[in-house]
Amino acid sequence: MIPYVRRKQILEEVEKKEIVYLEELAQTMENTSLSTIRRDLRTLAEEGQIELLRGGGVRIKEDAYETPIETKKMLNIEKKDQIARFAASLVNDGDVIYIDSGTTVFEMIKYLKHKNIKVITSNTKVIAELDDAVFSCIVLGGEITKSIASIAGPITETMLGSMFFDKAFLGASGYSLKSGINTHDLKESKKKEIVKNNSADTYVLADSSKADRINFCRAFGLEECIIITDQSNEMLEQHAKYFIASELVKENTPKA
């Protein structure tokens, strides 16, 4: 197994739990020696993607705002692509849509390039994808947080306050019944709230690893959006509208 694949697998395992131990990783990664796993862990730690704990524990390294986007890109890749592809299928020619920061939402762009739409975005990664895109694009002004490829802050909020969208596609650090759609950062949560208030339909793209996660800032309640995810759970079934991307690729009716 090549190093990139091993490290991707390690990140995915660590993402599933708050703390994972070396022995657990060894059991999951068959035919990989402890010494090899240790080297991969040291490399990931040096890159700032994980934190090594005393006693052999490992966890995803999170700063005061958010897990770095380069780490996120390696996590749950297939699920994110499936969610993004389905979300893009909800967009029709002529729509004015908002594309949020976040890796899952960004994956929509490759499925939107041929559509005659207007995209407003606070995701700096979108800029590099515009050369071969049919859609027109407005990139919001504001403060750039490079680690998560996001534009936010008072300037962004002022611009968004005068814009209205047919559909908005938002990312999230987590969601729960108590904390709703939530993030690590106050500026990000405020941005999401404004967009939700100014959108005819608001979709939150969140794979199953985000379920029942509570982070610092609540953006809005579960009942105020439609969640697009890869796996159902009791919370969604009882308290939210949602799509399961793998089941509804060709259908556009949310479950209640």
N, C-alpha and C positions, 0 to 999 in steps of 0.2 A: 504494500500500500504506500503510495507516494506521500510525502510529508504534508502537502496541502490537504489531501483527503483525510489523513489522520487528524489533523488539527481542526478541520471542519467538524469531524465527528466528535472530537473532544468538546468543542464549543456547544454543539447541539446537546450533548449529555449534561454539560454544566448548566445550560439554560433551563433544563427541565426541573432542576432542584435549586434551592438556595445554596447548598454546599454539597459537593461531591468529593469522595475520597479516592485516593490513588487505586486502592484495591477494587473499588467499584468500576472504575474506568478499565482496569485490566480485565475484569470479567466481561465487560461489554465489548471490548476490542480484542477479539480472538486473534491469536497468532501475532500479537504485538507484545514485545517484552516490556517489563517494568522500566528498564533503563531507557528504552525508546520513548515511552510515555513521559518519563521525567524530562527528557530533553525537549520534547514538544511542549510540555508545560512551561519550562523555563523560557522557551522562545516566545510563547504566547504572553507570558508575564512581561518579558522585555518589550514586547510590542504594545503593552498597555491594555491588552484585551481581557486578561484574567488577573486575579489576585491569589497568590499562594499564601495559605494560612498555616500556622503552627499545627502539628499533628497530622499533616498530609492532606488537609482540606483544600479545595479549590472552589472559587466562585467567580462569576462574571464581575469584572471591575466596572463600577458605575461611579461617575463623578457627580457633582451636585446637580447636573442637568439631565444627562441621558447616557445610555450606552453608546459609544462611538459608532458611527455609521459603518466603518470598515469591519467592525465586529458583527454588526447586525446583518451585513450582506452575506455572511457565511452561515447564518442560522436559518433553518426551516425553509430552505430555498424552494423546494418543490411546492410546499404549501403556499408560500407567498406568491409564486407565479400563478398557481391555480386561482387564488383569490383575486389577483390583479387582472387576470384574463377575463374572469367572470364580471368583475366590476366594469371593465372597459366595454363589455357587451351591453351594458345598460345605457351607454352614451349614444345619442342619435345625432345625425347631421343637423347642424343649426343650433345645438346646445351651447350654452355658456356654462363652463364648469370650473370648479376650483380644485386644484391638485395641491395637497398638503405636503409638508416635509415627511420623511419616513421612507424606509426601503420598500415596503410593500406597495405603498401608493406610487412610488417612482416606477415600479415594474409595470404599471399601467401604460406608461408612455409608448412603449414599443407596439402596443395593441391599439393605440389611438392615432398613430402617425398618418394614416390614410383617411381620417375622418375630417369633414369640413365643419370644424367647431372652433370656438374661442376658448383658450385655456388661460386661466389666471393662476399663478403659482407662487408659493414662497419656498419652493424646493430648488436650491441652486444647481442640483444635478441635472435638472431639465434643460438648462442652457446648452449643454454639450450635445443634446439630442435634436436640436432644432433644424439642422441643415437639410435633412431629408424629410421633414415633417410638413404635411399639408396644412395642419391647423395653424391659426394665428395665436400668438402668445403674449401675455403681459406678465413680466416678472416684477413682483412687488419690491418696493424699496424698504429699507430698514436695516437693523443690525444683524449681521451675519454671524451665526455660530457655526464655525467650520466643521467641528467634530460631528455634527448631526446634519450638515448641509441645509441649514434652515435660516430663513429670514424672519425676524420677529421684532417686536418692540413698538413704541408709540407711533412712529412713522407708518409702520405696517398696519397698525390698528386704524389709523386715520384713513388710509387708503381703502381698507376693507369696509369701513363704515359707510362708504358711498357706492359700494358695488353690490350687485345682486346676481344670484346664480340659479340656473335651472337645477343643477346637481352639484353637490360638494362631496369630495372623497378625502376623508381625513385618516390620519394615523393616530395611534394611541400607545402609551406605555403599558396600559392595562385597563381593565374594566371590572367593576363589581357592583353589586346592588347598592352598597353603602356609598361608594365613592364615584359611581357612574363612570363615564369616560374620563380617564385621568392621565396626567403626565408628570414628569419630574420638575417642570419649570413653569413659573407663573405666566411668563410671556407667551409660552406655547399654549397654555390653557385658555388665556384670554383671546388669543387669535382664533382658536377653534370655536369658542363661544360666539364670537362676532360672525364668523362664517356660517355657523349653524343658524343663527337668527336671520341671516340674509339669503338663505337657500330654500328653494321650494322642496328639495329632497336632500337629506344629509345621510351619507353612508360612512360608516367607520370600518376600515379594513383592519382586522385583528385576528391573527391566527390563534389557535387554541392555547398556546403558551401564555397568552395575555389574560386568560379567563381568571377571574377572582383575584386579580392583582390590584393592590391599593398603593398608589404613589402620592406624591406630595400635593398635587393640585387637581381638583375636580374641574372639568370643563363644562359638562352638562350631564343630565340623567340618561339612563339607558333608554327610557321611553321616548326620548326626543330624537332618535335616529334609527337607522336600520344598520345592523351589524352584518358584515360579510366575513365569514370565517370558514374553517375547514371541518369543524366538529361541533355538534350540538352539546348542550349541557342543561341541567335542570334550571339554572338561572335564566338562560335564554328562553327556554320553553315556557317559563312562567311569567317572565317580566319584560320581554323584549320582542321586537320584530327582527327577523334575521334571515339571511340566506346561508345555506351550506353550499359553497362553490362547487364541490365535486358532484353534488346531486342535481344542481339547478343550472348547469351551464347553458341550457337552451330554454330555460323558463325564467319568467320575470315576476313571479308572485312570491312575496315574502311570507315566511311562516309567522304565525301569530302565537 
